[in-house]
């Protein structure tokens, strides 16, 4: 499956993948470190705070999937239009995406803030954890609009091979967030010690800084303000068409993501029934293993953008070969990191907690997770790449079917009914990720995704 020069004319596709992947990887690493920093700092405050904030963040992340409805469509359409040489269409898509996520951001901010008590009660959060989870969710959720607009601008920039700008913004945000956490959680530099409320305030400040900075970059390096206003003045029929395409791509694509996050919310509900230690263990492990598959996420995003350009230019053979190359790259990196984390699991957990039961259970989970990551790599990669070529419905149908019939059902069966606890839950994840991964490999090999481009 070697890519040759004639597959892409004058462009070295592998080099283009690397050029996009490196800044996306650094950005994703910084985003992940931001979450890990929150977890580490809160672990110095209280183990229960980590568990409670972890549950609240799952609900917030699930709500953010609403923004992905628009952002996934933005990335796909902008990539294909740029590949087809239709920059003015890319500007129309970006304009409509910003408007739609502005409205979505306002709505979700209200729901997360005002509905926090109801949502956390549904999750079965215990009273001793509610004291941490409720104020965090009310504060962090109230400014979800910052994240909505941040994600939209970043999606448009990446589609135009300008991934370095979101990366630099996230670097700035990390610095702001670390200083904010250190100041507000523990009460340093003369500030009050606010605990979880301090973590939420620091998160909001950092998201606000990111949004403002990205808009400055948008208007100075990507789309001028006058061009963006001109895009809004396009014929109603054209804007309606772009809105239709955004929803046509985004609804099934974000639907698969929302299904996965809803699955994780239900699994968290099951784990909550096992006790605080099991819940805390899961939160520590989940925050750690993000670093295992982070490179795969970045490769898939970079490959999705390049393949989107190729499909927009009707280069299907090059797209097919590039897909296989990128998958092998993601699998290799993920497996190496997964084995390293399995070997160092006890040491990693010892940095976060002194509870011997959490350390012992978490160390076992790290070993089992090696098998989970094999399927997860294929799922992450092919859901992204299939969307980029316009095959948006297939990942949704596969995801919603297997995640619930295998992931949730077997999670309940192995973890609760059979009494295997958290280890049983992870065994269910192996089946879920593995079955979906095998199906997606077959789909790419079949080439049935060809001719589904939105740019004809």
C-alpha positions in Angstrom: 0.0 0.0 0.0 2.8 2.5 -0.8 1.7 5.9 -2.0 3.6 7.0 -5.1 4.2 10.4 -6.4 1.7 10.1 -9.2 -1.1 9.5 -6.8 -1.2 13.1 -5.7 0.6 15.0 -8.5 3.0 17.5 -6.9 1.8 17.0 -3.3 3.5 14.4 -1.0 0.4 13.1 0.8 2.4 11.5 3.7 4.2 14.7 4.3 0.9 16.6 4.3 -0.5 14.2 6.8 2.5 14.8 9.1 2.4 18.5 8.6 -1.3 18.5 9.8 -0.9 15.8 12.5 2.0 17.4 14.4 0.1 20.7 15.4 -3.1 18.8 15.9 -1.2 16.3 18.1 0.4 19.1 20.2 -3.0 20.8 20.5 -4.7 17.6 21.6 -1.9 16.8 24.0 -2.3 20.2 25.5 -6.1 19.8 25.8 -5.6 16.4 27.4 -3.0 17.8 29.8 -5.4 20.6 30.7 -7.9 17.9 31.8 -5.2 15.9 33.5 -3.9 19.0 35.3 -7.4 19.6 36.7 -7.6 16.0 37.8 -4.2 16.1 39.4 -4.8 19.4 41.2 -8.2 18.2 42.5 -6.7 14.9 43.6 -4.5 17.0 46.0 -7.7 18.5 47.2 -9.9 15.4 47.6 -10.5 12.0 45.9 -14.2 12.6 46.1 -13.8 15.9 44.3 -12.2 14.0 41.4 -15.1 11.5 41.2 -17.8 14.2 41.4 -16.2 16.5 38.9 -15.6 13.5 36.6 -19.3 12.8 36.5 -20.2 16.5 35.9 -17.7 16.7 33.1 -19.2 13.6 31.4 -22.5 15.4 31.3 -20.9 18.6 30.1 -18.9 16.7 27.4 -22.1 15.0 26.3 -23.8 18.4 26.0 -20.9 19.7 23.9 -21.7 17.0 21.3 -24.5 19.3 20.2 -21.8 21.7 18.9 -20.2 18.8 17.1 -23.3 18.5 14.9 -22.2 21.7 13.2 -18.4 21.4 13.6 -18.1 18.0 12.0 -20.1 19.2 9.0 -17.9 22.3 9.0 -14.7 20.3 8.7 -16.0 18.0 6.0 -17.6 20.7 3.8 -14.7 23.2 4.2 -12.2 20.4 3.3 -14.1 19.3 0.2 -14.8 22.8 -1.0 -11.2 23.8 -0.6 -10.1 20.7 -2.5 -12.5 21.6 -5.3 -11.1 25.2 -5.3 -14.4 26.8 -4.1 -13.1 29.1 -1.3 -16.2 31.3 -1.3 -18.3 28.2 -0.4 -16.0 27.5 2.5 -16.7 31.1 3.8 -20.4 30.5 3.5 -20.2 27.3 5.5 -18.1 28.9 8.2 -20.6 31.8 8.5 -23.5 29.5 8.9 -21.7 27.3 11.4 -20.8 30.3 13.6 -24.5 31.4 13.6 -25.9 28.0 14.4 -23.4 27.3 17.2 -23.9 30.8 18.7 -27.6 29.8 19.2 -26.7 26.3 20.4 -24.1 27.7 22.8 -26.6 30.0 24.5 -29.2 27.2 24.8 -26.7 24.6 26.2 -25.3 27.2 28.7 -28.8 27.6 30.2 -29.5 23.9 30.3 -26.3 22.9 32.0 -26.3 25.7 34.5 -30.0 25.7 35.5 -30.5 21.9 35.0 -27.4 20.8 37.0 -29.3 19.5 40.1 -31.7 17.5 38.0 -29.1 16.0 35.7 -26.7 15.0 38.5 -29.6 13.4 40.4 -30.5 11.4 37.3 -26.8 10.2 37.3 -27.4 8.9 40.9 -24.6 11.1 42.3 -24.4 10.4 46.0 -25.0 13.2 48.5 -21.4 13.3 49.7 -20.3 13.9 46.1 -23.0 16.3 45.2 -21.4 19.0 47.3 -18.5 19.0 44.8 -20.3 18.1 41.6 -23.2 20.6 41.7 -21.3 23.9 42.0 -18.7 22.8 39.5 -21.3 21.9 36.8 -23.4 25.1 37.5 -20.3 27.3 36.9 -18.5 25.4 34.2 -21.7 24.8 32.2 -22.9 28.4 32.4 -20.3 29.5 29.8 -20.6 26.6 27.3 -21.0 29.2 24.6 -17.3 29.9 24.7 -16.5 26.3 23.8 -19.2 26.3 21.0 -17.6 29.2 19.1 -14.0 28.1 19.9 -14.7 24.7 18.3 -16.3 26.2 15.2 -13.4 28.5 14.4 -10.9 25.8 15.0 -12.7 23.4 12.7 -12.6 25.9 9.8 -8.9 26.7 10.4 -7.9 23.1 10.4 -9.8 22.4 7.1 -7.7 25.1 5.5 -4.4 23.5 6.7 -4.0 26.1 9.5 -4.0 23.7 12.4 -1.0 25.5 14.0 -3.2 28.4 15.1 -5.6 26.3 17.3 -2.5 24.6 18.7 -0.9 27.9 19.8 -4.2 29.1 21.3 -4.5 25.9 23.4 -0.9 26.4 24.6 -2.0 29.8 25.8 -5.1 28.4 27.4 -3.1 25.7 29.3 -1.0 28.3 30.9 -4.0 30.4 31.9 -5.8 27.3 33.2 -2.8 26.1 35.3 -2.3 29.5 36.9 -6.0 29.8 37.5 -6.3 26.4 39.1 -3.3 27.0 41.3 -4.6 30.3 42.4 -8.3 29.5 42.9 -8.4 25.9 44.0 -5.9 26.3 46.8 -6.1 30.0 47.5 -2.7 31.2 46.4 -1.5 34.8 45.6 -4.0 36.1 48.1 -7.0 34.6 46.4 -9.7 32.7 48.3 -9.4 28.8 48.4 -12.5 27.9 46.3 -11.9 24.2 45.6 -14.0 22.8 42.8 -15.6 26.2 42.2 -12.1 27.6 41.6 -11.4 24.9 39.0 -14.7 25.8 37.2 -13.9 29.5 37.2 -10.4 28.8 35.9 -11.9 26.7 33.1 -14.3 29.4 32.1 -11.6 32.1 32.0 -9.3 29.9 29.9 -12.2 29.1 27.4 -13.0 32.8 27.2 -9.4 33.6 26.4 -9.4 30.9 23.7 -12.6 32.1 22.0 -11.4 35.8 21.8 -8.0 34.8 20.5 -9.4 32.5 17.8 -11.7 35.2 16.5 -8.8 37.6 16.2 -6.9 34.9 14.2 -10.1 34.1 12.1 -10.4 37.7 10.9 -6.6 38.4 10.4 -5.4 35.0 9.0 -8.3 33.1 7.6 -11.5 35.0 6.6 -11.7 38.8 6.7 -14.6 40.3 8.6 -15.9 41.9 5.4 -15.8 38.5 3.6 -17.7 36.9 6.5 -20.4 39.6 6.4 -20.5 39.1 2.6 -21.1 35.4 3.1 -24.1 36.2 5.2 -25.5 38.2 2.4 -25.3 35.3 -0.1 -28.6 34.2 -1.7 -31.0 32.6 0.8 -31.1 29.5 -1.3 -27.4 29.0 -1.1 -27.2 29.5 2.7 -30.2 27.2 3.1 -28.3 24.6 1.0 -25.2 24.9 3.2 -27.3 24.6 6.4 -28.9 21.5 5.0 -25.5 20.0 4.2 -24.2 20.9 7.7 -27.1 19.1 9.3 -27.0 16.2 6.8 -23.4 15.5 7.8 -23.5 16.7 11.4 -26.6 14.9 12.7 -25.6 11.3 12.0 -21.9 12.1 12.8 -22.6 13.8 16.1 -25.3 11.3 16.7 -22.6 8.5 16.8 -20.5 10.6 19.2 -23.6 11.4 21.3 -24.5 7.7 21.4 -21.0 6.9 22.6 -21.0 9.6 25.3 -24.5 8.5 26.4 -23.2 5.0 26.6 -20.4 6.2 28.8 -22.9 8.1 31.0 -24.9 4.9 31.5 -21.8 2.9 32.2 -20.8 5.5 34.8 -24.2 5.1 36.3 -23.6 1.4 36.6 -20.1 1.9 38.1 -21.5 4.4 40.6 -23.6 1.5 41.9 -20.3 -0.3 42.7 -19.2 2.4 45.1 -17.0 5.5 45.3 -13.7 3.7 45.0 -14.7 2.0 41.7 -16.0 5.3 40.3 -12.8 7.1 41.3 -10.7 4.4 39.8 -12.5 4.7 36.5 -12.0 8.5 36.5 -8.3 8.2 37.1 -7.8 5.5 34.4 -10.0 7.2 31.8 -8.0 10.5 32.3 -4.8 8.6 31.9 -5.5 6.4 28.9 -6.6 9.4 26.9 -2.8 9.9 26.4 -2.7 6.4 24.9 -5.0 7.0 21.9 -4.4 10.7 21.5 -2.0 10.2 18.6 -4.6 8.1 16.8 -7.1 11.0 17.2 -4.7 13.4 15.6 -3.7 11.1 12.8 -7.4 10.6 12.0 -8.1 14.3 12.0 -5.1 15.1 9.8 -5.9 12.2 7.4 -9.6 13.2 7.3 -8.7 16.7 6.2 -6.3 15.5 3.5 -8.6 12.8 2.3 -11.5 15.4 2.2 -9.3 17.5 -0.1 -8.6 14.5 -2.3 -12.3 13.4 -2.5 -13.3 17.0 -3.3 -10.9 16.7 -6.3 -12.2 13.2 -7.1 -8.9 11.4 -6.2 -10.4 8.2 -4.7 -7.5 5.8 -5.3 -5.1 8.1 -3.4 -7.7 8.5 -0.6 -8.0 4.7 -0.3 -4.3 4.1 0.0 -3.8 7.0 2.4 -6.4 5.6 4.7 -4.5 2.3 5.1 -1.2 4.1 5.7 -2.7 6.4 8.3 -4.4 3.5 10.2 -1.2 1.6 10.5 0.6 4.7 11.8 -2.1 5.2 14.5 -2.2 1.5 15.5 1.6 1.3 16.0 1.8 4.5 18.2 -1.2 3.5 20.3 0.0 0.0 21.0 3.4 1.2 22.1 1.9 3.7 24.5 -0.7 1.3 25.7 2.0 -1.2 26.8 4.0 1.5 28.5 1.0 2.6 30.5 0.2 -1.0 31.5 3.7 -1.4 32.8 3.7 1.9 34.7 0.0 1.8 35.8 0.8 1.5 39.5 3.3 4.3 39.5 0.9 6.6 37.6 -1.9 6.0 40.1 0.4 6.4 43.1 0.9 10.0 41.9 -2.8 10.6 42.1 -3.9 8.7 45.2 -2.7 6.9 48.3 -5.7 4.5 48.4 -4.2 0.9 47.9 -7.5 -0.5 46.5 -7.7 2.1 43.8 -4.1 1.6 42.8 -4.4 -2.2 42.7 -7.7 -2.2 40.7 -6.5 0.6 38.4 -3.3 -1.3 37.6 -5.2 -4.3 36.5 -7.5 -2.2 34.3 -4.5 -0.7 32.6 -3.4 -4.2 31.5 -6.9 -5.1 30.3 -7.1 -1.8 28.4 -4.4 -2.9 25.9 -7.0 -5.1 24.2 -9.6 -2.3 24.3 -7.2 0.1 22.4 -6.8 -2.2 19.4 -10.5 -1.8 18.4 -10.7 1.8 19.6 -8.0 2.9 17.2 -10.0 1.5 14.2 -13.2 3.1 15.5 -11.6 6.6 16.0 -9.8 6.5 12.7 -12.6 5.2 10.4 -15.5 7.2 11.9 -13.4 10.3 11.2 -12.3 9.3 7.7 -15.6 7.9 6.5 -17.2 11.2 7.5 -14.6 13.1 5.6 -15.5 11.3 2.3 -19.2 11.8 2.9 -20.1 8.3 4.2 -21.8 9.8 7.3 -24.6 7.4 8.0 -22.8 4.1 8.2 -20.7 5.0 11.3 -23.9 6.2 13.0 -25.8 3.0 12.4 -22.9 0.7 13.4 -22.1 2.9 16.5 -25.6 3.1 17.9 -26.3 -0.6 17.4 -23.1 -2.1 18.8 -22.5 0.4 21.5 -25.8 -0.3 23.2 -26.4 -4.0 22.3 -22.8 -5.0 23.2 -21.2 -2.2 25.3 -24.1 -1.3 27.6 -25.8 -4.7 27.8 -22.6 -6.6 28.4 -21.3 -3.9 30.7 -24.4 -4.5 32.9 -24.2 -8.2 32.5 -20.5 -8.6 33.3 -20.1 -5.8 35.8 -23.3 -6.1 37.8 -25.2 -9.3 37.1 -22.1 -11.6 37.1 -20.5 -9.5 39.8 -17.2 -8.9 38.0 -17.2 -5.3 38.9 -15.1 -2.7 37.1 -13.0 -5.5 35.4 -16.2 -6.9 33.9 -17.1 -3.4 32.5 -13.7 -3.3 30.8 -14.2 -6.8 29.3 -17.5 -5.4 27.8 -15.5 -2.5 26.3 -13.2 -5.1 24.5 -16.1 -6.6 22.8 -17.8 -3.3 21.9 -14.6 -1.7 20.4 -13.4 -4.9 18.7 -16.7 -5.6 16.9 -17.1 -2.0 15.7 -13.4 -1.9 14.6 -13.8 -5.0 12.5 -16.9 -3.7 10.8 -15.2 -0.4 9.9 -12.2 -2.1 8.4 -14.5 -4.1 6.1 -16.3 -0.9 5.1 -13.1 0.9 4.0 -11.8 -2.2 2.2 -15.2 -2.5 0.3 -14.8 1.0 -1.2 -18.5 1.5 -0.8 -17.8 5.0 0.5 -16.7 6.2 -2.9 -19.0 8.6 -4.8 -20.6 10.0 -1.6 -18.8 13.3 -1.8 -20.9 16.5 -1.1 -18.9 18.3 -3.8 -19.8 17.0 -7.2 
